[in-house]
Amino acid sequence: MGSRGRPGRDGVEDLRLDEVVDAQRLGCEAAGSPLYATVLDAVVDDVVTDGPSRRLLSLCEGATFGDAIVLRYLAGVHELVLAGRAPELARHYPSVGGTPGPGLAATFLDTVAAHEDELGAAMGRPVQTNEPGRSVALLVGYLEAARPGLPLRVLEVGASAGLNLWFDRYRYDGTDLAVGPSHSALQFIDPYVGAPLAALGTPEVATRRGCDLAPIDPSTSSGRRRLRSHVWPDHADRRRRLEAAITVVRDLPALVDRADAVAWTERALAEPVPGVTTVVSHSIVLQYLPLPQRRRFVEVVEEAGGRATAEAPLAWLRTEPAGDRAETRITTWPGEQTSVLALSGFHGPPVTVLPR
Ligand SMILES: C[S@@+](CC[C@H](N)C(=O)[O-])C[C@H]1O[C@@H](n2cnc3c(N)ncnc32)[C@H](O)[C@@H]1O
């Protein structure tokens, strides 16, 4: 992060590090993590007084607000807890059976100080929150993309461990809604509010593939630990969803290529593919792409939209931040039509379906 007042990589004015931490504290509070709100309150002071937290966060030179470096730092500490390497802090973390209590913030900062070198490595890793709850929002778009009646060719950008590539292996149940296998380990019961969403059947997926700069392999214990480290320790529902999704994908093939979003999408969309609706999808990814790459990515999709035909249609489905919530949009070609389909929190349900 640069000094205050200079335009950052995104053209957005840089914040001071303590302001960045405080903004994340507010985000965690608003998203129902009193544990992280308490911890980050102390981290603000640690940054202001030039403690280890300042040194660690300063390692991400050139990062923007969208890089969410405070989440890298929190996940690094959580990974230590999950690995059994921070037993004092574990007493406060519900993810390993603890209960937040007096001394949480001080113990957190002691842990950071004791593991500063290792946490330095965590600061170099991208945020890897692979949130199966986002499949609830994405499903609204997949159902829309399936309307022409063709099977789907799903291309997910920034897919992490690929958990949302398997959206059709999870169960969504509600009034007039029955999508996915009824026996799925991951069940979303009445996940929608707002306009009625009717679907009695699962969109057919012909092929699916994803890319990520740093794919996670959920079949390894280190991969699973990395995924768990990004679920906030006091978010029990998210933890249950992640564990259920891991169970679902356990015996399914790995589908995520190690590749950059722009080059991979350019290759995948080079030629229209007849007989399927190609769906380029992503959730909470664009903010991690530097602005020129973000612009190029949009160009690549729109250029491919220009080549789409009724026999080889294209849909661009995205669940991305819009202010303090996530918005699910779809653009379909030929004929370029964009609709906002749903609003949700950043981690998924409840998802508000918008009237069409
Ligand atoms: C916050 S995670 C979201 C993961 C997943 N889309 C989800 O919603 O559960 C962002 C992902 O984007 C990936 N990513 C960031 N920049 C990327 C790039 N230039 N190309 C491909 N993937 C990228 C990160 O590695 C990370 O897995």
The ligand as an SDF file (V2000), in Angstrom:
LIG
                    3D

 27 29  0  0  0  0  0  0  0  0999 V2000
  -11.8120  -14.9300   -3.3320 C   0  0  0  0  0  0  0  0  0  0  0  0
  -11.2950  -16.2770   -4.2870 S   0  0  0  0  0  0  0  0  0  0  0  0
  -12.8720  -16.7910   -4.9740 C   0  0  0  0  0  0  0  0  0  0  0  0
  -12.8690  -18.2400   -5.3690 C   0  0  0  0  0  0  0  0  0  0  0  0
  -14.1650  -18.7380   -6.0210 C   0  0  0  0  0  0  0  0  0  0  0  0
  -14.4380  -18.0020   -7.2300 N   0  0  0  0  0  0  0  0  0  0  0  0
  -15.3340  -18.6460   -5.0850 C   0  0  0  0  0  0  0  0  0  0  0  0
  -16.1620  -17.7270   -5.2490 O   0  0  0  0  0  0  0  0  0  0  0  0
  -15.4720  -19.4760   -4.2060 O   0  0  0  0  0  0  0  0  0  0  0  0
  -10.5050  -15.5140   -5.6710 C   0  0  0  0  0  0  0  0  0  0  0  0
   -9.7670  -16.5010   -6.5400 C   0  0  0  0  0  0  0  0  0  0  0  0
   -9.3020  -15.8390   -7.7150 O   0  0  0  0  0  0  0  0  0  0  0  0
   -8.0160  -16.3430   -8.0150 C   0  0  0  0  0  0  0  0  0  0  0  0
   -7.3260  -15.3660   -8.8740 N   0  0  0  0  0  0  0  0  0  0  0  0
   -6.8920  -14.1400   -8.5390 C   0  0  0  0  0  0  0  0  0  0  0  0
   -6.3080  -13.5460   -9.6070 N   0  0  0  0  0  0  0  0  0  0  0  0
   -6.4030  -14.4060  -10.6380 C   0  0  0  0  0  0  0  0  0  0  0  0
   -6.0010  -14.3730  -12.0140 C   0  0  0  0  0  0  0  0  0  0  0  0
   -5.3950  -13.3170  -12.5210 N   0  0  0  0  0  0  0  0  0  0  0  0
   -6.2640  -15.4450  -12.7820 N   0  0  0  0  0  0  0  0  0  0  0  0
   -6.8730  -16.5350  -12.2680 C   0  0  0  0  0  0  0  0  0  0  0  0
   -7.2790  -16.6190  -10.9890 N   0  0  0  0  0  0  0  0  0  0  0  0
   -7.0550  -15.5790  -10.1770 C   0  0  0  0  0  0  0  0  0  0  0  0
   -7.3800  -16.5390   -6.6440 C   0  0  0  0  0  0  0  0  0  0  0  0
   -6.2610  -17.4100   -6.7110 O   0  0  0  0  0  0  0  0  0  0  0  0
   -8.5600  -17.1020   -5.8590 C   0  0  0  0  0  0  0  0  0  0  0  0
   -8.6350  -18.4970   -5.9300 O   0  0  0  0  0  0  0  0  0  0  0  0
  1  2  1  0
  2  3  1  0
  2 10  1  0
  3  4  1  0
  4  5  1  0
  5  6  1  0
  5  7  1  0
  7  8  2  0
  7  9  1  0
 10 11  1  0
 11 12  1  0
 11 26  1  0
 12 13  1  0
 13 14  1  0
 13 24  1  0
 14 15  1  0
 14 23  1  0
 15 16  2  0
 16 17  1  0
 17 18  1  0
 17 23  2  0
 18 19  1  0
 18 20  2  0
 20 21  1  0
 21 22  2  0
 22 23  1  0
 24 25  1  0
 24 26  1  0
 26 27  1  0
M  CHG  2   2   1   9  -1
M  END
$$$$
